[in-house]
Amino acid sequence: MIHKKYEKIVFAFFMSLIMSFIMSFIITYINLDFVDGFVLIWLEAFIKAFACAFPIIFVIAPVVHKIVHKLIVKI
């Protein structure tokens, strides 16, 4: 198992992996439909999206957590 101190990195990794996987598929489909070579085009888009998404989520997630904590009513 992975140590607790790496939780933010692991979270950013899996969140960016899943989101870029799904979103790159959707956007590739919207732009091209199912054309010949779709899977290769999609996988190229996925790799590029993941390379961008991981550092963005790693930096932005703590900011989003702070915003959410300010908006949530504490009962």
C-alpha positions as a Markdown table, in Angstrom:
| # | Residue | x | y | z |
|---|---|---|---|---|
| 1 | Met | 0.0 | 0.0 | 0.0 |
| 2 | Ile | 1.0 | 3.6 | -0.5 |
| 3 | His | 1.9 | 5.7 | 2.6 |
| 4 | Lys | -0.5 | 8.5 | 3.7 |
| 5 | Lys | 2.0 | 11.2 | 3.0 |
| 6 | Tyr | 1.6 | 10.6 | -0.7 |
| 7 | Glu | -2.2 | 10.9 | -0.6 |
| 8 | Lys | -2.3 | 14.2 | -2.5 |
| 9 | Ile | -0.1 | 12.9 | -5.3 |
| 10 | Val | -2.0 | 9.7 | -5.6 |
| 11 | Phe | -5.3 | 11.6 | -5.6 |
| 12 | Ala | -4.1 | 13.9 | -8.4 |
| 13 | Phe | -2.7 | 11.0 | -10.4 |
| 14 | Phe | -5.9 | 9.0 | -10.4 |
| 15 | Met | -8.3 | 12.0 | -10.8 |
| 16 | Ser | -6.3 | 13.3 | -13.8 |
| 17 | Leu | -6.0 | 9.8 | -15.2 |
| 18 | Ile | -9.7 | 9.1 | -15.1 |
| 19 | Met | -10.9 | 12.5 | -16.1 |
| 20 | Ser | -8.5 | 12.9 | -19.1 |
| 21 | Phe | -9.3 | 9.3 | -20.2 |
| 22 | Ile | -13.0 | 10.0 | -20.3 |
| 23 | Met | -12.9 | 13.6 | -21.6 |
| 24 | Ser | -10.4 | 12.9 | -24.3 |
| 25 | Phe | -12.7 | 10.1 | -25.6 |
| 26 | Ile | -15.7 | 12.4 | -25.5 |
| 27 | Ile | -14.0 | 15.3 | -27.2 |
| 28 | Thr | -12.4 | 13.0 | -29.8 |
| 29 | Tyr | -15.7 | 11.4 | -30.6 |
| 30 | Ile | -17.5 | 14.8 | -30.8 |
| 31 | Asn | -14.8 | 16.2 | -33.2 |
| 32 | Leu | -14.3 | 13.1 | -35.4 |
| 33 | Asp | -17.0 | 10.5 | -34.8 |
| 34 | Phe | -15.8 | 6.9 | -35.1 |
| 35 | Val | -13.4 | 7.2 | -38.0 |
| 36 | Asp | -10.6 | 4.8 | -39.0 |
| 37 | Gly | -7.8 | 5.1 | -36.5 |
| 38 | Phe | -10.1 | 6.5 | -33.8 |
| 39 | Val | -8.5 | 4.5 | -31.0 |
| 40 | Leu | -5.0 | 5.7 | -31.9 |
| 41 | Ile | -6.1 | 9.3 | -32.3 |
| 42 | Trp | -8.0 | 9.1 | -29.0 |
| 43 | Leu | -5.0 | 7.6 | -27.1 |
| 44 | Glu | -2.7 | 10.3 | -28.4 |
| 45 | Ala | -5.2 | 12.9 | -27.2 |
| 46 | Phe | -5.4 | 11.1 | -23.8 |
| 47 | Ile | -1.7 | 11.1 | -23.3 |
| 48 | Lys | -1.5 | 14.8 | -24.0 |
| 49 | Ala | -4.5 | 15.5 | -21.8 |
| 50 | Phe | -3.1 | 13.5 | -18.9 |
| 51 | Ala | 0.3 | 15.3 | -19.2 |
| 52 | Cys | -1.5 | 18.6 | -18.7 |
| 53 | Ala | -4.2 | 17.4 | -16.2 |
| 54 | Phe | -1.9 | 15.8 | -13.6 |
| 55 | Pro | 0.1 | 19.0 | -12.7 |
| 56 | Ile | -3.0 | 21.1 | -13.0 |
| 57 | Ile | -5.1 | 18.9 | -10.6 |
| 58 | Phe | -2.1 | 18.6 | -8.2 |
| 59 | Val | -1.9 | 22.4 | -7.9 |
| 60 | Ile | -5.6 | 23.3 | -8.1 |
| 61 | Ala | -7.1 | 20.5 | -5.8 |
| 62 | Pro | -6.0 | 22.2 | -2.5 |
| 63 | Val | -7.5 | 25.5 | -3.7 |
| 64 | Val | -10.8 | 23.8 | -4.6 |
| 65 | His | -10.8 | 22.1 | -1.2 |
| 66 | Lys | -10.4 | 25.5 | 0.6 |
| 67 | Ile | -13.3 | 27.0 | -1.5 |
| 68 | Val | -15.5 | 24.0 | -0.7 |
| 69 | His | -14.8 | 24.2 | 3.0 |
| 70 | Lys | -15.7 | 27.9 | 3.0 |
| 71 | Leu | -19.0 | 27.2 | 1.2 |
| 72 | Ile | -20.1 | 24.2 | 3.3 |
| 73 | Val | -22.4 | 25.0 | 6.2 |
| 74 | Lys | -21.0 | 23.6 | 9.5 |
| 75 | Ile | -23.8 | 22.3 | 11.6 |
